[in-house]
Amino acid sequence: MVLAASYPDFFFQGVMVPDSISPDSSKVDLIYPFQDYTGNPYLDQQSQSPLFLNPPANIQREITYNPETNTYEFVSKIGDFAYRAPTVMDFDEYQDYELQHDVNNYWKERAQTAGTAEGSRLIPKIYVGGEAFDRIFGSNTIDIRPQGSAEVSFGVLSTKRDDPSLNVRQRRTTNFDFNMKIQMNVIAKIGD
């Protein structure tokens, strides 16, 4: 506490002034609480929800090796200013982190390229041997490409009648509702 007498008398006239501010009393509990980025790569990878935004582009993460302590330091910087304490990992922890990071990147890359390779088609190209087929159609391949959509809906229809003249088992009836809608096109190409 700072005594008001150290200030001019016309400001406070003997009132005690606290030397720090009071805690914030306007705390709000969020519906979807989120954790701030800690700088620890293990903890920061766990919150991958689309509700949580990525850190801004001006925040840079640097990994430096300290040969004296045989540790790796993760430093988060804005420009040249390190705005939070670095996270330190020993060599074994860093190897585990790198392995997990590389495996995650591998599966993300595989998921992005799935469906674009020639071998992942629903019906592969058919090759027909013989020169006669090649001379007639210009090539010995048959390319079949199905396109379309399928819509399936399942449902349950349940009715209950409060009729005392009916048996208890007959008062309630349950039926399954199944609807299917398929739209499909097939494009085939023989030769060139």
C-alpha positions in Angstrom: 0.0 0.0 0.0 1.2 3.5 -0.8 0.3 6.2 1.6 -1.5 9.1 0.0 0.7 11.5 1.9 3.5 11.0 -0.7 1.3 12.6 -3.3 0.1 16.2 -3.2 -2.6 16.8 -0.6 -5.2 18.1 -3.1 -5.3 14.7 -4.9 -6.3 12.3 -2.1 -6.5 14.1 1.2 -5.4 11.1 3.4 -7.0 8.3 1.4 -5.0 5.0 1.1 -4.3 4.0 -2.5 -3.6 0.4 -3.3 -0.3 -0.3 -5.1 -1.8 -2.9 -7.5 -5.0 -3.3 -9.4 -7.8 -5.5 -8.1 -8.4 -8.8 -9.8 -10.7 -8.9 -12.8 -14.2 -9.6 -11.6 -15.7 -9.8 -15.1 -14.7 -13.4 -15.8 -16.9 -15.1 -18.3 -17.3 -18.9 -18.7 -17.2 -19.7 -22.4 -19.5 -22.2 -23.9 -16.6 -23.7 -25.9 -13.5 -23.0 -23.7 -10.1 -23.2 -25.4 -6.6 -23.5 -24.3 -4.0 -21.0 -25.4 -0.9 -22.3 -27.3 1.6 -23.2 -24.6 4.7 -23.5 -26.8 4.8 -27.2 -25.9 4.4 -29.1 -29.2 2.8 -32.2 -27.5 0.0 -30.1 -25.9 -0.5 -27.8 -28.8 -1.1 -30.8 -31.2 -4.0 -32.1 -29.2 -6.4 -29.2 -29.9 -7.0 -29.6 -33.7 -10.6 -28.6 -33.7 -11.7 -26.1 -36.5 -13.0 -23.9 -33.7 -9.4 -23.2 -32.6 -7.6 -21.0 -35.0 -4.0 -21.5 -36.0 -1.5 -19.0 -34.5 -1.0 -15.9 -36.6 1.6 -15.7 -39.3 3.8 -13.2 -37.3 4.4 -15.8 -34.6 7.5 -17.9 -35.5 8.5 -21.1 -33.8 12.2 -21.9 -33.7 13.8 -25.1 -32.6 17.4 -24.8 -31.4 19.8 -27.4 -30.1 21.8 -26.7 -27.0 24.9 -28.9 -27.1 25.9 -28.1 -23.5 22.8 -29.6 -22.0 22.0 -31.9 -25.0 18.4 -30.5 -25.2 16.2 -29.0 -27.8 14.5 -25.7 -27.1 11.2 -24.6 -28.7 11.0 -20.8 -28.7 8.0 -18.8 -29.9 8.9 -15.4 -31.2 7.2 -12.3 -32.5 9.9 -10.8 -34.6 13.0 -10.9 -32.4 11.0 -10.9 -29.2 10.5 -14.3 -27.4 7.0 -13.7 -26.0 6.8 -16.9 -23.8 9.2 -19.1 -22.0 10.9 -21.8 -24.2 9.9 -25.5 -23.9 12.8 -27.8 -23.4 13.0 -31.4 -24.5 15.9 -33.9 -24.1 17.1 -35.9 -27.0 14.8 -38.9 -26.5 11.7 -36.7 -26.1 12.7 -34.8 -29.3 13.1 -38.0 -31.3 9.6 -39.2 -30.1 8.2 -35.9 -31.1 9.8 -35.9 -34.5 8.6 -39.5 -35.1 5.1 -38.6 -34.2 5.2 -35.5 -36.3 6.6 -37.4 -39.4 4.0 -40.2 -39.1 1.1 -37.6 -38.9 2.5 -35.7 -41.9 2.8 -39.0 -43.8 -0.9 -40.0 -43.2 -2.1 -36.5 -44.0 -0.2 -36.6 -47.3 -1.6 -40.1 -48.1 -5.2 -38.9 -47.3 -4.8 -35.9 -49.6 -3.5 -37.9 -52.5 -6.0 -40.8 -52.1 -8.3 -40.9 -55.1 -6.0 -39.0 -57.4 -3.7 -41.9 -58.4 -4.5 -44.1 -61.4 -4.6 -47.3 -59.3 -7.3 -46.0 -57.0 -10.1 -45.8 -59.6 -13.3 -47.7 -59.0 -12.9 -49.6 -62.4 -9.4 -49.7 -63.7 -8.6 -49.3 -67.4 -9.0 -52.5 -69.3 -6.3 -53.5 -71.8 -7.2 -55.7 -74.7 -4.5 -57.5 -76.5 -4.1 -57.9 -80.2 -3.3 -55.7 -83.1 -6.8 -55.8 -84.7 -8.4 -54.1 -81.7 -5.7 -51.5 -81.7 -6.1 -50.8 -85.5 -9.9 -50.5 -85.3 -10.2 -48.3 -82.3 -6.8 -46.5 -82.3 -5.8 -47.9 -78.9 -6.1 -51.2 -76.9 -7.6 -49.6 -73.8 -11.2 -49.4 -72.5 -11.9 -46.7 -70.0 -15.1 -47.0 -67.9 -15.9 -44.2 -65.5 -19.0 -44.5 -63.3 -20.4 -41.2 -61.8 -23.4 -40.6 -59.6 -24.8 -40.5 -56.1 -26.7 -42.7 -53.8 -29.0 -41.5 -51.1 -30.3 -43.9 -48.4 -32.6 -43.0 -45.5 -33.6 -45.2 -42.7 -36.4 -44.4 -40.3 -38.8 -45.9 -37.8 -42.5 -45.2 -37.7 -44.1 -46.0 -34.4 -47.7 -45.4 -33.5 -49.5 -45.9 -30.2 -53.2 -46.1 -29.8 -54.9 -45.8 -26.4 -57.8 -48.0 -27.2 -58.8 -50.2 -24.3 -60.6 -52.6 -26.6 -57.3 -53.6 -28.2 -54.8 -56.0 -26.7 -51.7 -54.4 -25.1 -49.4 -55.7 -27.8 -51.7 -54.4 -30.5 -51.9 -50.8 -29.1 -48.3 -50.1 -30.3 -47.1 -50.7 -33.9 -43.6 -50.2 -35.2 -42.6 -50.2 -38.8 -39.3 -49.5 -40.5 -39.1 -46.9 -43.2 -36.4 -47.4 -45.8 -36.0 -45.2 -48.8 -33.2 -45.4 -51.4 -32.5 -43.1 -54.3 -29.7 -43.9 -56.8 -28.6 -41.8 -59.7 -25.8 -43.2 -61.8 -24.1 -42.4 -65.1 -21.5 -44.5 -66.9 -19.1 -43.0 -69.4 -17.1 -45.5 -71.4 -14.3 -44.7 -73.8 -12.8 -47.3 -76.2 -9.5 -46.3 -77.8 -8.4 -42.7 -78.3 
